[in-house]
Amino acid sequence: MRWGTVRMKCIWRRIYSTRSNGYSRSDLIQFNGKRNPGRPSFGETLWGYFNAPGNVTFVTTNIIAFTGIVTYNTLVDFHHAQILEKQILSSQLELSEQRSDTGAIAAPAEYVVLSLPKKGRYQQGPHRTTEQKQKTETEQVRQQEEIESPLTTYSHVELPKSGVTKSIQAQLAKASLFHLFYTFETYQDMTRQKGGNGNIEHGSSSWSLTNPIFNEDQLKTLNEISTSSNPATSVYKTWRQLSQPIFANINRLYEFKLPNWYHFPRRLKQLCQTLNTTELATIDEFHELYDTSSDNKIFKKLMRRWLYNHFYLLVKNTENNSIISNESFYREILQDSLRGDKEMFLEYSSVVLNGNDPRCGLFFPRVSDYYTVQLSTLMDIMQGYIKLRDASHLTQSTRDYNDEILRIVRLLKQNGVAANSGNVRIVLSDEPVQIGEKDRAQYFKIISQNKELLSLLKTLK
């Protein structure tokens, strides 16, 4: 063991020692350039140093590591530079487009910047009378209401005729809807202001039109509506009687334009703004108007009645998305009618139960000679009639709605068709649909997996 240790020390000394038996480096090479006999040359010593296994591994590892670090840093810096260059170029292009389109950055029109006097620099103006002070305070309140309101306010301007309206049907739809909403607001205003004799003069309200649209007899008829009845139903029926002579003149109707709605009540103002910005020629546009009154149940009741009687003024888009949306709107009307509007639920559900109803063309797609509805639409109608039947049992009503429920069950049994997409549709026909046994089996297989339908059918037992 000792001999091995001594041997390794000798080897280590010979490899790494810089001295060579007392000779200097200059003695290693003779003047004539020949190798000094018995002495190793400087090149051999240097080669022996680098040729040692430990040194070769150490030096090689350091060189490779250094090269890798430099290469990685170079690639990372190049990637960051590319990203930054792209971001700068993109920002320049975007700013150039904005400047070319707008010229300068401007604040949105709906934001009003107020110029307030600086503190401590208020100058007393000339003496004002009490009437002038009240007028100023009223103007300040009006301006504050304009700021808080999300609606665009029009004051002391002449509104142009609704330019977006192109057809006489759309013009009639817009004029009649405004007249209906105005009539209902007038009725409610009269109801709030009725005195001891139960009469009020139309036009006394601050928001009434300068040229009233009702004569004294019509106003009296509107004033006689009982406040204990359903206001939407009663006012609508009265409005239909009052509006017939108003819309008889086609030339006058074509020149109709919305009045200045600045002083109108808030919900009437909102409806007027929507009417002014839409053509109201399609069922899709009416759907948008209907949804703007989502927080106004009374106006939605009025619109459901108006649509049922004036459906012929609107047309249906033939695009696939619009067709699906139209049937969804029909289902929305059914759901809203079930919340306290039984009369309109019965009216709209009869559209499906009577496949020949012309209103089908407004809501449902047509296949060959028949209209079709989704299974979910028919289920909504069935569920509504089941609720009405249960309610009639509680009130001991003579009407049990069994005929309508049986009609729905017959449509489910005889008129169902399975589509290629795995969905089913119900054909609105009085006669059973003639389909193959394989297709019929596929249809019943699909509806048998509908748990909601099975639950509804169980309630009929």
C-alpha positions as CSV (number, residue, x, y, z in Angstrom):
1,M,0.0,0.0,0.0
2,R,2.8,2.4,0.9
3,W,4.7,1.5,-2.3
4,G,1.6,2.4,-4.4
5,T,1.3,5.8,-2.7
6,V,4.9,6.7,-3.3
7,R,4.5,5.6,-6.9
8,M,1.5,7.9,-7.5
9,K,3.3,10.8,-6.0
10,C,6.2,10.3,-8.4
11,I,3.9,10.2,-11.4
12,W,2.1,13.4,-10.3
13,R,5.4,15.2,-9.7
14,R,6.7,14.3,-13.1
15,I,3.5,15.4,-14.9
16,Y,2.9,18.8,-13.2
17,S,6.4,19.8,-12.0
18,T,7.8,23.0,-13.8
19,R,11.4,22.3,-12.9
20,S,13.7,19.8,-14.6
21,N,16.7,18.7,-12.6
22,G,18.0,22.2,-12.0
23,Y,18.3,23.2,-15.6
24,S,16.7,26.5,-16.7
25,R,14.3,26.7,-19.7
26,S,17.0,28.3,-21.8
27,D,19.2,25.2,-21.3
28,L,16.6,23.0,-22.8
29,I,17.4,24.1,-26.4
30,Q,20.9,24.5,-27.7
31,F,22.1,27.5,-29.8
32,N,22.1,25.5,-32.9
33,G,18.4,24.6,-32.4
34,K,19.1,21.0,-31.7
35,R,17.6,19.1,-28.8
36,N,19.9,18.9,-25.8
37,P,20.6,15.3,-25.4
38,G,19.0,13.9,-22.3
39,R,16.7,16.9,-21.8
40,P,13.0,17.1,-22.8
41,S,12.0,20.0,-25.1
42,F,9.6,22.8,-24.1
43,G,7.0,21.5,-26.7
44,E,7.2,18.0,-25.3
45,T,6.7,19.3,-21.8
46,L,3.7,21.5,-22.9
47,W,2.2,18.6,-24.8
48,G,2.6,16.3,-21.8
49,Y,0.8,18.9,-19.7
50,F,-2.2,19.1,-22.0
51,N,-2.2,15.4,-22.7
52,A,-2.8,14.5,-19.1
53,P,-6.3,13.0,-18.7
54,G,-7.4,15.3,-15.9
55,N,-6.4,18.4,-17.7
56,V,-7.9,17.4,-21.0
57,T,-11.3,16.8,-19.4
58,F,-11.3,20.0,-17.4
59,V,-10.3,22.3,-20.3
60,T,-12.7,20.6,-22.7
61,T,-15.6,20.9,-20.3
62,N,-15.0,24.6,-19.7
63,I,-14.7,25.4,-23.4
64,I,-18.0,23.5,-24.2
65,A,-19.8,25.2,-21.2
66,F,-18.6,28.6,-22.2
67,T,-19.6,28.1,-25.8
68,G,-23.1,26.9,-24.8
69,I,-23.7,29.9,-22.5
70,V,-22.7,32.4,-25.1
71,T,-24.9,30.7,-27.7
72,Y,-27.9,30.6,-25.4
73,N,-27.6,34.3,-24.4
74,T,-27.3,35.2,-28.1
75,L,-30.5,33.4,-29.1
76,V,-32.5,34.8,-26.1
77,D,-31.4,38.3,-26.9
78,F,-32.3,37.9,-30.6
79,H,-35.7,36.5,-29.7
80,H,-36.5,39.4,-27.4
81,A,-35.4,41.9,-30.0
82,Q,-37.7,40.3,-32.6
83,I,-40.7,40.5,-30.2
84,L,-40.0,44.1,-29.3
85,E,-39.6,45.1,-33.0
86,K,-42.9,43.5,-33.9
87,Q,-44.7,45.3,-31.0
88,I,-43.3,48.6,-32.0
89,L,-44.3,48.1,-35.6
90,S,-47.8,47.1,-34.6
91,S,-48.2,50.1,-32.4
92,Q,-47.0,52.4,-35.2
93,L,-49.5,50.9,-37.7
94,E,-52.4,51.1,-35.3
95,L,-51.6,54.8,-34.4
96,S,-51.3,55.6,-38.1
97,E,-54.7,54.0,-38.9
98,Q,-56.3,55.9,-36.0
99,R,-54.9,59.2,-37.1
100,S,-55.9,58.6,-40.7
101,D,-59.5,57.6,-39.7
102,T,-60.2,60.2,-37.0
103,G,-57.5,62.8,-37.3
104,A,-57.3,63.1,-33.6
105,I,-58.4,61.3,-30.5
106,A,-61.8,62.6,-29.4
107,A,-64.0,61.9,-26.4
108,P,-67.1,59.8,-27.0
109,A,-70.2,61.8,-27.8
110,E,-72.2,60.4,-24.9
111,Y,-69.8,61.9,-22.3
112,V,-70.5,65.5,-21.4
113,V,-67.7,67.6,-20.0
114,L,-69.0,70.3,-17.6
115,S,-67.1,73.6,-17.3
116,L,-67.4,74.5,-13.6
117,P,-66.2,77.8,-12.0
118,K,-62.9,77.6,-10.0
119,K,-63.2,77.8,-6.3
120,G,-62.7,81.3,-5.0
121,R,-63.2,83.0,-8.4
122,Y,-67.0,83.1,-8.5
123,Q,-68.2,86.5,-9.6
124,Q,-71.6,87.7,-8.5
125,G,-73.7,88.4,-11.5
126,P,-76.5,90.9,-11.9
127,H,-79.5,90.8,-9.6
128,R,-81.9,88.1,-10.7
129,T,-85.6,87.9,-10.0
130,T,-87.3,85.0,-8.2
131,E,-88.7,83.7,-11.5
132,Q,-85.2,83.8,-13.1
133,K,-83.7,81.9,-10.1
134,Q,-86.4,79.2,-10.4
135,K,-85.8,78.9,-14.1
136,T,-82.1,78.6,-13.5
137,E,-82.6,75.9,-10.8
138,T,-84.9,74.0,-13.1
139,E,-82.4,74.1,-15.9
140,Q,-79.7,72.8,-13.5
141,V,-81.9,69.9,-12.5
142,R,-82.6,69.1,-16.1
143,Q,-78.9,69.1,-17.0
144,Q,-78.2,66.8,-14.0
145,E,-81.0,64.4,-15.2
146,E,-79.4,64.4,-18.6
147,I,-76.0,63.5,-17.2
148,E,-77.4,60.6,-15.1
149,S,-79.6,59.3,-17.8
150,P,-78.1,56.7,-20.2
151,L,-80.5,57.9,-22.9
152,T,-79.6,60.5,-25.5
153,T,-81.6,63.7,-24.7
154,Y,-83.1,65.8,-27.5
155,S,-84.2,69.3,-26.6
156,H,-85.6,72.1,-28.8
157,V,-84.7,70.2,-32.0
158,E,-86.8,69.2,-35.0
159,L,-86.5,65.5,-35.4
160,P,-86.4,64.3,-39.0
161,K,-88.8,61.9,-40.3
162,S,-87.7,58.3,-39.5
163,G,-85.4,57.9,-42.5
164,V,-84.6,54.3,-41.9
165,T,-88.2,53.3,-42.6
166,K,-88.5,52.2,-46.3
167,S,-91.9,50.5,-46.6
168,I,-95.4,51.5,-45.8
169,Q,-95.9,48.4,-43.7
170,A,-92.9,49.4,-41.5
171,Q,-94.2,52.9,-41.3
172,L,-97.6,51.7,-40.1
173,A,-95.9,49.4,-37.5
174,K,-93.9,52.2,-36.1
175,A,-96.7,54.7,-36.0
176,S,-99.2,52.3,-34.5
177,L,-96.8,51.2,-31.8
178,F,-96.0,54.7,-30.8
179,H,-99.7,55.5,-30.7
180,L,-100.3,52.5,-28.5
181,F,-97.5,53.4,-26.0
182,Y,-98.6,57.0,-25.9
183,T,-102.2,56.0,-25.3
184,F,-101.3,53.8,-22.4
185,E,-99.1,56.5,-20.8
186,T,-101.9,59.0,-21.2
187,Y,-104.3,56.6,-19.5
188,Q,-102.0,56.1,-16.6
189,D,-101.4,59.8,-16.3
190,M,-105.2,60.4,-16.2
191,T,-105.6,57.7,-13.6
192,R,-103.1,59.3,-11.3
193,Q,-104.6,62.8,-11.7
194,K,-108.2,62.0,-11.5
195,G,-110.1,64.4,-9.2
196,G,-113.3,64.0,-7.3
197,N,-115.4,64.0,-10.5
198,G,-113.2,61.4,-12.1
199,N,-112.4,63.6,-15.1
200,I,-109.3,65.3,-16.3
201,E,-108.5,67.4,-19.3
202,H,-106.0,65.8,-21.7
203,G,-102.9,68.0,-22.2
204,S,-102.7,69.2,-18.7
205,S,-99.7,66.9,-18.1
206,S,-96.2,68.5,-18.6
207,W,-95.3,65.8,-21.1
208,S,-98.4,65.8,-23.3
209,L,-98.1,66.7,-26.9
210,T,-99.0,70.3,-28.0
211,N,-101.3,68.9,-30.7
212,P,-103.3,66.1,-28.9
213,I,-104.0,62.9,-30.8
214,F,-107.3,62.4,-29.1
215,N,-110.5,64.4,-29.4
216,E,-112.9,64.9,-26.5
217,D,-115.0,61.8,-27.3
218,Q,-112.0,59.6,-27.5
219,L,-110.5,61.0,-24.4
220,K,-113.8,60.4,-22.6
221,T,-113.8,56.7,-23.7
222,L,-110.2,56.3,-22.5
223,N,-111.1,58.0,-19.2
224,E,-113.9,55.6,-18.6
225,I,-111.7,52.5,-18.4
226,S,-112.0,50.9,-15.0
227,T,-108.9,51.0,-12.9
228,S,-109.8,47.6,-11.3
229,S,-109.5,45.8,-14.6
230,N,-106.4,44.5,-16.3
231,P,-105.0,47.9,-17.6
232,A,-103.0,46.4,-20.5
233,T,-105.9,44.4,-21.8
234,S,-108.5,47.2,-21.3
235,V,-106.3,50.0,-22.8
236,Y,-105.3,47.8,-25.8
237,K,-108.9,47.0,-26.7
238,T,-109.9,50.7,-26.3
239,W,-106.9,51.7,-28.4
240,R,-107.9,49.4,-31.3
241,Q,-111.2,51.2,-31.4
242,L,-109.7,54.7,-31.2
243,S,-106.9,54.1,-33.7
244,Q,-108.9,52.8,-36.7
245,P,-109.8,56.2,-38.0
246,I,-106.4,57.6,-37.3
247,F,-104.6,55.2,-39.6
248,A,-107.1,55.2,-42.3
249,N,-105.3,58.0,-44.2
250,I,-102.4,56.4,-45.9
251,N,-100.8,59.7,-47.1
252,R,-100.9,61.1,-43.6
253,L,-99.5,57.8,-42.3
254,Y,-96.5,57.9,-44.7
255,E,-95.6,61.4,-43.4
256,F,-95.6,60.2,-39.8
257,K,-92.5,61.1,-37.7
258,L,-91.8,60.7,-34.0
259,P,-92.4,63.8,-32.0
260,N,-89.9,65.3,-29.6
261,W,-89.8,62.9,-26.7
262,Y,-87.7,65.1,-24.4
263,H,-90.5,65.5,-21.8
264,F,-92.0,62.0,-22.1
265,P,-92.0,59.6,-19.2
266,R,-88.8,57.5,-19.0
267,R,-90.1,54.3,-20.4
268,L,-91.9,56.0,-23.3
269,K,-88.8,58.0,-24.0
270,Q,-86.8,54.8,-24.2
271,L,-89.2,53.1,-26.6
272,C,-89.3,56.2,-28.8
273,Q,-85.5,56.2,-29.0
274,T,-85.5,52.6,-30.1
275,L,-88.3,53.2,-32.6
276,N,-86.3,56.1,-34.1
277,T,-83.2,53.9,-34.7
278,T,-84.8,50.9,-36.2
279,E,-86.7,50.2,-39.4
280,L,-89.1,47.8,-37.7
281,A,-89.7,45.8,-40.9
282,T,-88.8,42.3,-39.7
283,I,-89.7,40.1,-36.8
284,D,-86.0,40.2,-35.7
285,E,-86.2,44.0,-35.3
286,F,-89.5,43.6,-33.3
287,H,-87.7,41.1,-31.1
288,E,-85.0,43.6,-30.3
289,L,-87.7,46.2,-29.4
290,Y,-89.4,43.6,-27.2
291,D,-86.2,42.9,-25.4
292,T,-85.5,46.6,-24.7
293,S,-88.6,46.5,-22.5
294,S,-87.3,43.6,-20.4
295,D,-87.9,45.5,-17.2
296,N,-91.3,46.8,-18.3
297,K,-93.9,44.1,-18.0
298,I,-96.8,46.4,-19.1
299,F,-95.2,47.4,-22.4
300,K,-94.3,43.8,-23.1
301,K,-98.0,42.8,-22.6
302,L,-99.0,45.6,-25.0
303,M,-96.5,44.4,-27.6
304,R,-97.6,40.8,-27.4
305,R,-101.2,41.9,-28.2
306,W,-100.0,44.2,-30.9
307,L,-97.9,41.4,-32.6
308,Y,-100.8,38.9,-32.5
309,N,-103.1,41.4,-34.4
310,H,-100.5,43.1,-36.6
311,F,-98.2,40.2,-37.5
312,Y,-98.8,40.9,-41.2
313,L,-96.8,44.1,-41.0
314,L,-93.6,42.2,-40.3
315,V,-91.6,39.9,-42.5
316,K,-89.3,36.9,-41.6
317,N,-85.7,36.5,-42.6
318,T,-84.9,33.3,-44.3
319,E,-81.4,32.9,-42.9
320,N,-80.8,29.8,-40.7
321,N,-79.9,31.8,-37.6
322,S,-82.9,34.0,-38.0
323,I,-85.2,31.0,-38.3
324,I,-83.9,29.5,-35.1
325,S,-84.2,32.9,-33.4
326,N,-87.8,33.4,-34.5
327,E,-88.9,30.1,-32.9
328,S,-86.9,31.0,-29.8
329,F,-88.8,34.3,-29.7
330,Y,-92.1,32.5,-29.9
331,R,-91.1,30.3,-26.9
332,E,-90.1,33.5,-25.1
333,I,-93.6,34.9,-25.7
334,L,-95.2,31.7,-24.4
335,Q,-93.0,31.8,-21.2
336,D,-93.8,35.5,-20.6
337,S,-97.5,35.0,-21.2
338,L,-97.6,32.2,-18.6
339,R,-96.7,34.8,-16.0
340,G,-100.1,36.5,-15.5
341,D,-101.2,36.8,-19.2
342,K,-103.3,33.7,-19.7
343,E,-105.3,35.2,-22.5
344,M,-102.3,35.7,-24.7
345,F,-100.9,32.3,-23.9
346,L,-104.1,30.7,-25.2
347,E,-103.9,32.9,-28.4
348,Y,-100.2,32.1,-29.2
349,S,-100.5,28.4,-28.4
350,S,-103.4,28.1,-30.8
351,V,-101.0,29.1,-33.5
352,V,-99.2,25.7,-33.2
353,L,-102.4,23.7,-32.5
354,N,-103.9,25.1,-35.7
355,G,-101.3,24.4,-38.3
356,N,-103.1,26.6,-40.9
357,D,-102.7,29.8,-38.8
358,P,-100.9,32.4,-41.0
359,R,-98.8,33.4,-38.0
360,C,-96.9,30.2,-38.4
361,G,-95.0,31.7,-41.3
362,L,-93.6,34.4,-39.0
363,F,-92.1,32.0,-36.4
364,F,-91.5,28.5,-37.9
365,P,-89.7,27.0,-40.9
366,R,-91.7,25.4,-43.7
367,V,-90.9,22.0,-45.1
368,S,-92.8,21.1,-48.3
369,D,-96.4,22.2,-47.6
370,Y,-96.2,22.1,-43.8
371,Y,-94.7,24.1,-40.9
372,T,-92.6,22.3,-38.3
373,V,-91.7,23.1,-34.7
374,Q,-89.1,21.8,-32.3
375,L,-90.0,19.2,-29.7
376,S,-89.1,21.7,-27.0
377,T,-91.6,24.2,-28.3
378,L,-94.4,21.6,-28.2
379,M,-93.3,20.6,-24.7
380,D,-93.6,24.3,-23.5
381,I,-97.1,24.4,-24.8
382,M,-98.0,21.1,-23.1
383,Q,-96.5,22.3,-19.8
384,G,-98.5,25.5,-20.0
385,Y,-101.8,23.7,-20.5
386,I,-101.0,21.3,-17.7
387,K,-100.5,24.3,-15.4
388,L,-103.8,25.8,-16.5
389,R,-105.6,22.5,-16.0
390,D,-104.2,22.2,-12.5
391,A,-105.2,25.8,-11.7
392,S,-108.7,25.2,-13.1
393,H,-109.2,22.2,-10.8
394,L,-108.3,24.4,-7.8
395,T,-110.8,27.1,-8.9
396,Q,-113.4,24.6,-10.0
397,S,-113.5,26.0,-13.5
398,T,-115.6,24.4,-16.1
399,R,-112.7,24.4,-18.6
400,D,-110.2,21.6,-18.1
401,Y,-108.1,22.1,-21.3
402,N,-108.1,18.4,-22.1
403,D,-108.9,18.9,-25.8
404,E,-105.7,21.0,-26.2
405,I,-103.6,18.5,-24.3
406,L,-104.9,15.6,-26.4
407,R,-104.2,17.5,-29.6
408,I,-100.6,17.9,-28.4
409,V,-100.3,14.2,-27.6
410,R,-101.6,13.3,-31.0
411,L,-99.0,15.5,-32.7
412,L,-96.3,13.8,-30.7
413,K,-97.5,10.4,-31.7
414,Q,-98.3,10.8,-35.3
415,N,-96.4,13.8,-36.7
416,G,-92.9,13.4,-35.3
417,V,-89.9,13.2,-37.7
418,A,-86.3,12.4,-36.8
419,A,-83.7,14.7,-38.5
420,N,-80.2,13.6,-39.6
421,S,-78.6,15.6,-36.8
422,G,-80.4,13.5,-34.2
423,N,-83.0,16.1,-33.4
424,V,-86.7,15.7,-34.0
425,R,-89.3,18.1,-35.3
426,I,-93.1,18.0,-35.2
427,V,-95.1,18.6,-38.4
428,L,-98.1,20.9,-37.9
429,S,-100.6,19.0,-39.9
430,D,-104.1,17.7,-39.2
431,E,-103.2,14.4,-41.0
432,P,-100.6,11.9,-39.7
433,V,-97.2,12.1,-41.4
434,Q,-96.4,9.2,-43.7
435,I,-92.9,8.0,-42.9
436,G,-91.2,4.6,-43.0
437,E,-91.1,2.2,-40.1
438,K,-87.4,2.6,-39.7
439,D,-87.7,6.4,-39.4
440,R,-90.6,6.1,-37.0
441,A,-88.7,3.7,-34.8
442,Q,-85.7,6.1,-34.8
443,Y,-88.1,9.0,-33.8
444,F,-89.6,7.1,-30.9
445,K,-86.1,6.0,-29.8
446,I,-85.0,9.6,-29.5
447,I,-88.0,11.0,-27.7
448,S,-88.0,8.0,-25.3
449,Q,-84.7,9.3,-23.9
450,N,-86.1,12.7,-23.1
451,K,-86.7,12.6,-19.4
452,E,-88.6,15.9,-19.3
453,L,-91.1,14.7,-21.9
454,L,-91.6,11.4,-20.0
455,S,-92.3,13.4,-16.8
456,L,-94.9,15.5,-18.5
457,L,-96.6,12.5,-20.0
458,K,-96.8,10.8,-16.5
459,T,-98.8,13.8,-15.2
460,L,-101.5,13.1,-17.7
461,K,-102.3,9.7,-16.1
